[in-house]
Amino acid sequence: MRIEAKKWTVLCLCLVVLALAGSAALTFAVDPFEHYRESKILPLYDQESYNNPGIARQYAYDAVILGTSMIEMSMPSVIDECFSVSSVKLPMRGSHTSQMGWQLSHILARRPLKLAILAVDAYSLMGPPDDDEEIIRYLWNEDPFDDVSYLLNRDVLFVKIPGILRNRGRSLEGKRDSMYQWTDVVFSEQSVLRAVQFQEQEKMQPADSRIERSTENITRHLLSAIQAFPETRFLIYMPPYSVGYWYMMTRGGLSEQQFRSRLRVCELLLSCPNVEIYDFSSKTEWIEDLSEYFDYSHHSTKISNELMQAMARGENRVWTREDMEKGNEVIRLAVNRFIDKYEPKH
């Protein structure tokens, strides 16, 4: 009986090892997050934190665009045409500057870049400087033993692999443009107004409150990379959130904090010879055209493309701190017009 029990135990252990080995081999072969190679099947591109490391590691490029969900509608083909590069986009929805800087530093450590386009959101500048919650380290690092977290991942095996295999036969053409793009939304004034929360004015927070966070985020996560890679051209732009967003920040008492953070970018980065700063947050023909937004912040591909073309022409470039301050005042005036036009009258 003991011999039979031992045989049964050994058999079970062997079956478990074979099952684990088979699962790991399947994940390695299909590789839905492109950890080992660029996929010949169209990836799902549905989880930026997990997809970005593979794109950054395996794709051929010499330029990147980094930012929050505000860059998801960007088209690398337009960036390539405007700046004579080969680019990829690596958004991270709802992220802070710390996460952008984390990705940027790891990319630059692996390969030289001709161009890095950074969409710097005012709110993300005030985020926690040590926030790396969405950084999946086992997909970024070079430690092969960490790969077990990927190779034997239940979600990868039972969700991601079946999902990517359903894409067999689909065209890979244009995948860099279409990845992460929103396809199930409506761009309209009504969509924006439904998303805006109309409210009474709250007490305005002091402009310098939380400025220490902005300062640390800029110096640790942007300036450090800018100084370490002087051959890389850095284009930093303030994304064109709709005026509805700035209305909510104003009524919520948060707008002056964000205006101050915008100024801090100029104070710390304008002197860097490989940096250009652009302010599209104050481009009124965009931010007041609510038909090009599907909520109070996210704009259409049309604006994304026009933004790249405008930046290539040098439009809306910030040369001095005073230029950014003028942009802040333009936004304040746009908010007043929004209030006059849309805010419910009591």
Residue pairs with C-beta under 8 A, 6 or more apart in sequence:
20 152
23 151
23 152
23 157
24 148
24 151
24 152
26 157
26 161
27 150
27 151
27 152
27 153
27 156
27 157
27 161
28 36
28 151
30 41
30 161
30 164
30 165
31 37
31 39
31 54
32 39
32 43
32 44
32 156
32 160
32 161
32 163
32 164
33 43
33 50
33 51
33 53
33 54
33 139
33 150
33 156
33 160
34 43
34 51
34 54
34 55
34 57
34 58
35 53
35 54
35 57
35 58
35 139
35 147
35 150
36 58
37 58
38 54
38 58
38 59
39 164
40 172
41 164
41 165
41 167
41 168
41 170
42 164
42 167
42 170
42 171
42 172
42 175
43 51
43 54
43 164
43 167
43 175
43 179
44 51
44 160
44 163
44 164
44 167
45 51
45 175
45 178
45 179
45 180
46 163
48 90
48 91
48 92
48 93
48 134
48 180
49 92
49 134
49 135
49 136
50 136
50 139
51 179
52 90
52 92
52 103
53 136
53 139
53 140
54 139
55 88
55 90
56 64
56 88
56 90
56 103
56 106
56 107
56 110
56 140
57 110
59 88
59 176
60 86
61 85
61 86
61 87
61 88
62 85
62 86
62 87
62 111
62 112
62 113
62 114
62 115
63 79
63 80
63 83
63 85
63 86
63 87
63 88
63 113
63 114
63 115
63 116
63 117
64 87
64 88
64 89
64 90
64 104
64 107
64 113
64 115
64 116
64 117
65 71
65 74
65 76
65 79
65 87
65 88
65 89
65 90
65 116
65 117
65 118
65 119
66 89
66 90
66 91
66 92
66 100
66 103
66 104
66 116
66 117
66 118
66 119
67 91
67 92
67 100
67 118
67 119
67 120
67 121
67 239
68 91
68 92
68 93
68 94
68 95
68 119
68 121
68 124
68 239
69 91
69 93
69 94
69 298
70 91
70 119
70 121
70 239
70 241
70 297
70 298
70 299
71 89
71 91
71 119
71 239
71 304
72 89
72 91
72 93
72 180
72 181
72 182
72 298
73 181
73 182
73 298
73 299
73 300
73 301
73 303
73 304
74 89
74 301
74 304
74 308
75 177
75 301
75 304
75 305
76 87
76 88
76 89
76 176
76 177
77 174
77 176
77 177
78 304
78 305
78 308
78 309
79 85
79 87
79 117
79 308
80 86
80 87
82 308
82 309
82 311
82 312
83 114
83 115
83 308
83 312
85 114
85 115
87 115
87 117
87 176
88 176
89 176
89 179
89 180
90 103
90 107
91 180
92 99
92 100
92 103
92 134
95 124
95 127
95 131
95 134
96 124
96 127
96 128
96 131
96 217
97 120
97 124
97 125
97 127
97 129
97 217
97 218
97 221
97 222
98 127
98 128
98 129
98 130
98 131
98 132
98 217
98 220
98 221
99 131
99 132
99 134
99 135
100 118
100 120
100 124
100 221
100 222
101 217
101 220
101 221
101 222
101 224
101 225
102 132
102 135
102 221
103 135
104 116
104 118
104 221
104 222
104 225
105 221
105 224
105 225
106 140
107 113
108 116
108 225
108 228
108 229
108 232
112 229
112 231
112 232
113 229
113 232
114 232
114 233
115 232
115 233
115 234
115 235
116 225
116 232
116 233
116 234
116 235
117 235
117 237
117 311
118 222
118 234
118 235
118 236
118 237
119 237
119 239
120 222
120 236
120 237
120 238
120 239
120 265
121 238
121 239
121 241
122 238
122 258
122 259
122 261
122 262
122 281
123 258
124 217
125 213
125 214
125 217
125 218
125 258
125 261
125 264
125 265
126 210
126 213
126 214
126 217
126 257
126 258
126 261
127 213
127 217
128 213
129 213
129 216
129 217
129 220
129 221
137 146
138 146
138 147
138 149
138 150
139 150
150 156
181 301
182 294
182 298
185 191
185 294
185 298
186 294
187 291
187 292
187 293
187 294
187 300
188 290
188 291
188 294
189 290
189 291
191 293
191 294
191 295
192 242
192 244
192 290
192 293
192 294
192 295
192 296
193 244
193 290
193 342
195 244
195 295
195 296
196 244
196 247
196 248
196 296
196 342
197 248
198 251
198 342
198 343
198 344
199 248
199 251
199 252
200 251
201 250
201 251
201 253
202 251
202 252
202 253
203 253
204 253
204 255
204 256
205 253
205 254
205 256
205 257
206 256
206 257
207 256
207 257
207 259
207 260
208 260
209 257
210 257
211 257
211 260
211 261
211 264
214 260
214 261
214 264
214 265
215 264
215 268
218 264
218 265
218 268
218 269
219 268
222 236
222 269
223 268
223 269
223 272
226 232
226 234
226 269
226 272
226 274
226 275
227 272
229 274
230 273
230 274
231 274
232 274
233 274
233 276
234 272
234 274
234 275
234 276
235 276
235 278
235 311
236 265
236 269
236 275
236 276
236 277
236 278
237 277
237 278
237 279
237 280
237 307
237 311
238 262
238 265
238 278
238 279
238 280
238 281
238 282
238 327
239 280
239 281
240 280
240 281
240 283
240 286
240 287
240 299
240 303
240 307
241 281
241 287
241 296
241 297
242 287
242 288
242 290
242 293
242 296
242 297
242 299
243 284
243 287
243 288
243 290
243 331
243 334
243 335
243 337
243 338
244 290
244 293
244 296
244 297
244 338
245 296
245 297
246 255
246 281
246 287
246 331
246 334
246 335
246 338
247 296
247 335
247 338
247 339
247 342
247 343
248 296
249 255
249 258
250 332
250 335
255 331
255 332
255 335
259 328
259 331
262 279
262 281
262 324
262 327
262 328
263 321
263 324
263 325
263 328
265 277
265 324
266 277
266 318
266 320
266 321
266 323
266 324
267 321
269 275
269 277
270 277
270 318
270 319
270 320
270 321
276 317
277 317
277 318
277 324
278 310
278 311
278 315
278 316
278 317
278 318
279 316
279 318
279 323
279 324
279 327
280 286
280 307
280 310
280 316
281 287
281 327
281 331
282 316
282 326
282 327
282 328
282 330
282 331
282 334
283 310
283 316
284 330
284 334
286 292
286 299
286 303
286 306
286 307
287 331
287 334
288 334
288 337
288 338
292 299
292 300
292 302
292 303
293 299
293 300
294 300
310 316
318 324
318 327
